[in-house]
Amino acid sequence: MLTAADKHLVGHLIIEVDPTDTGTARRFRVITAVHYRRWTGLLYFNIIRPFNHIVMHRMIAAASRADEPVR
């Protein structure tokens, strides 16, 4: 679990890795949990919420490419 905090909110990024039935691939589950410290944290996160899944998808794609051998 990764955590980032500021005066308005605390964000937690949780990454679960499960093996698939074949054993050769892995299934990733990414969870974003946010704790609002002030009403401004709620306002801020609601503004960026539509883009959260895009950022998470790109982070997962970059991390999965890091396992590939360099050619």
Backbone as CSV, one residue per row, in Angstrom:
resi,resn,N_x,N_y,N_z,CA_x,CA_y,CA_z,C_x,C_y,C_z
1,MET,0.842,-1.167,0.000,0.000,0.000,0.000,0.892,1.237,0.000
2,LEU,0.570,2.164,-0.859,1.262,3.447,-0.931,0.329,4.522,-0.397
3,THR,0.889,5.493,0.300,0.084,6.556,0.880,0.689,7.909,0.540
4,ALA,-0.173,8.845,0.185,0.229,10.234,-0.036,-0.742,11.108,0.750
5,ALA,-0.196,12.111,1.429,-1.037,12.955,2.277,-0.709,14.423,2.065
6,ASP,-1.731,15.239,2.187,-1.555,16.687,2.279,-2.577,17.195,3.293
7,LYS,-2.721,18.501,3.420,-3.593,19.018,4.468,-5.080,18.829,4.171
8,HIS,-5.437,18.492,2.921,-6.838,18.350,2.546,-7.317,16.908,2.500
9,LEU,-6.421,15.985,2.134,-6.832,14.590,2.013,-5.637,13.652,2.154
10,VAL,-5.959,12.379,2.371,-4.960,11.308,2.397,-5.410,10.283,1.367
11,GLY,-4.516,9.915,0.453,-4.836,8.930,-0.575,-4.025,7.669,-0.378
12,HIS,-4.680,6.536,-0.521,-4.029,5.234,-0.407,-4.178,4.505,-1.734
13,LEU,-3.089,3.966,-2.230,-3.109,3.152,-3.441,-2.798,1.721,-3.023
14,ILE,-3.733,0.829,-3.272,-3.606,-0.567,-2.883,-3.522,-1.400,-4.153
15,ILE,-2.498,-2.250,-4.254,-2.326,-3.105,-5.426,-2.297,-4.550,-4.959
16,GLU,-3.237,-5.339,-5.454,-3.294,-6.769,-5.158,-2.885,-7.533,-6.412
17,VAL,-2.071,-8.558,-6.240,-1.629,-9.389,-7.360,-2.054,-10.822,-7.073
18,ASP,-2.848,-11.386,-7.972,-3.327,-12.756,-7.828,-2.868,-13.572,-9.025
19,PRO,-2.418,-14.814,-8.815,-2.090,-15.665,-9.964,-3.372,-16.125,-10.649
20,THR,-3.291,-16.350,-11.949,-4.444,-16.876,-12.683,-4.419,-18.392,-12.622
21,ASP,-5.427,-19.029,-13.192,-5.513,-20.496,-13.167,-4.361,-21.148,-13.919
22,THR,-3.845,-20.473,-14.943,-2.766,-21.067,-15.733,-1.429,-20.966,-15.021
23,GLY,-1.291,-20.028,-14.110,-0.048,-19.877,-13.370,1.010,-19.060,-14.089
24,THR,0.784,-18.748,-15.355,1.787,-17.986,-16.109,1.511,-16.487,-16.098
25,ALA,0.275,-16.118,-15.882,-0.089,-14.699,-15.879,-0.524,-14.308,-14.476
26,ARG,-0.626,-13.009,-14.262,-1.078,-12.494,-12.981,-2.236,-11.533,-13.200
27,ARG,-3.118,-11.507,-12.242,-4.257,-10.581,-12.280,-3.979,-9.480,-11.255
28,PHE,-4.084,-8.232,-11.703,-3.837,-7.091,-10.833,-5.153,-6.418,-10.492
29,ARG,-5.289,-6.031,-9.248,-6.436,-5.264,-8.796,-5.889,-4.007,-8.126
30,VAL,-6.312,-2.843,-8.604,-5.839,-1.567,-8.074,-7.005,-0.844,-7.430
31,ILE,-6.798,-0.430,-6.197,-7.846,0.234,-5.427,-7.315,1.588,-4.955
32,THR,-8.107,2.622,-5.129,-7.778,3.941,-4.611,-8.740,4.250,-3.478
33,ALA,-8.201,4.496,-2.298,-9.020,4.876,-1.150,-8.600,6.277,-0.713
34,VAL,-9.583,7.136,-0.484,-9.301,8.524,-0.134,-10.007,8.877,1.166
35,HIS,-9.265,9.493,2.069,-9.831,10.013,3.316,-9.750,11.536,3.252
36,TYR,-10.891,12.178,3.357,-10.939,13.641,3.262,-10.721,14.242,4.642
37,ARG,-9.721,15.079,4.756,-9.460,15.754,6.030,-10.298,17.017,6.180
38,ARG,-10.625,17.631,5.059,-11.419,18.869,5.037,-12.365,18.822,3.845
39,TRP,-13.328,19.723,3.818,-14.268,19.764,2.703,-13.552,20.088,1.393
40,THR,-12.412,20.773,1.470,-11.672,21.096,0.252,-11.065,19.847,-0.382
41,GLY,-10.774,18.838,0.431,-10.290,17.567,-0.107,-11.348,16.875,-0.938
42,LEU,-12.572,16.907,-0.472,-13.695,16.345,-1.228,-13.881,17.094,-2.547
43,LEU,-13.809,18.404,-2.487,-13.929,19.218,-3.697,-12.822,18.882,-4.696
44,TYR,-11.585,18.831,-4.225,-10.440,18.538,-5.086,-10.576,17.152,-5.731
45,PHE,-10.892,16.142,-4.920,-10.951,14.794,-5.479,-12.115,14.639,-6.451
46,ASN,-13.221,15.306,-6.214,-14.338,15.225,-7.155,-13.991,15.867,-8.494
47,ILE,-13.084,16.845,-8.491,-12.638,17.438,-9.751,-11.749,16.466,-10.522
48,ILE,-10.858,15.756,-9.827,-9.933,14.843,-10.522,-10.475,13.420,-10.665
49,ARG,-11.589,13.114,-10.022,-12.150,11.754,-10.056,-12.336,11.191,-11.473
50,PRO,-12.838,11.964,-12.451,-13.020,11.393,-13.796,-11.711,10.929,-14.453
51,PHE,-10.585,11.433,-13.999,-9.297,11.085,-14.602,-8.542,10.033,-13.807
52,ASN,-9.040,9.675,-12.643,-8.343,8.728,-11.775,-8.116,7.384,-12.456
53,HIS,-9.125,6.852,-13.139,-8.981,5.545,-13.782,-7.967,5.593,-14.929
54,ILE,-7.846,6.726,-15.603,-6.862,6.855,-16.687,-5.450,6.797,-16.117
55,VAL,-5.213,7.524,-15.050,-3.892,7.531,-14.415,-3.549,6.134,-13.902
56,MET,-4.498,5.473,-13.236,-4.249,4.131,-12.701,-3.967,3.134,-13.828
57,HIS,-4.720,3.208,-14.921,-4.513,2.296,-16.046,-3.105,2.461,-16.623
58,ARG,-2.664,3.692,-16.790,-1.328,3.939,-17.348,-0.227,3.496,-16.397
59,MET,-0.440,3.660,-15.099,0.555,3.203,-14.123,0.692,1.680,-14.162
60,ILE,-0.431,0.987,-14.274,-0.403,-0.477,-14.336,0.270,-0.937,-15.621
61,ALA,-0.047,-0.293,-16.739,0.565,-0.661,-18.015,2.079,-0.463,-17.959
62,ALA,2.532,0.637,-17.382,3.971,0.894,-17.280,4.646,-0.128,-16.373
63,ALA,3.997,-0.484,-15.285,4.577,-1.473,-14.369,4.639,-2.854,-15.010
64,SER,3.647,-3.227,-15.797,3.660,-4.547,-16.431,4.726,-4.625,-17.531
65,ARG,4.999,-3.514,-18.197,6.057,-3.515,-19.202,7.435,-3.638,-18.572
66,ALA,7.578,-3.253,-17.324,8.875,-3.312,-16.657,9.327,-4.765,-16.471
67,ASP,8.400,-5.723,-16.467,8.748,-7.141,-16.310,9.243,-7.771,-17.604
68,GLU,8.991,-7.135,-18.732,9.385,-7.707,-20.006,10.901,-7.589,-20.200
69,PRO,11.509,-8.608,-20.786,12.957,-8.522,-21.034,13.284,-7.471,-22.100
70,VAL,14.420,-6.858,-21.958,14.865,-5.844,-22.921,15.433,-6.551,-24.139
71,ARG,15.037,-6.118,-25.330,15.511,-6.767,-26.564,16.539,-5.920,-27.243
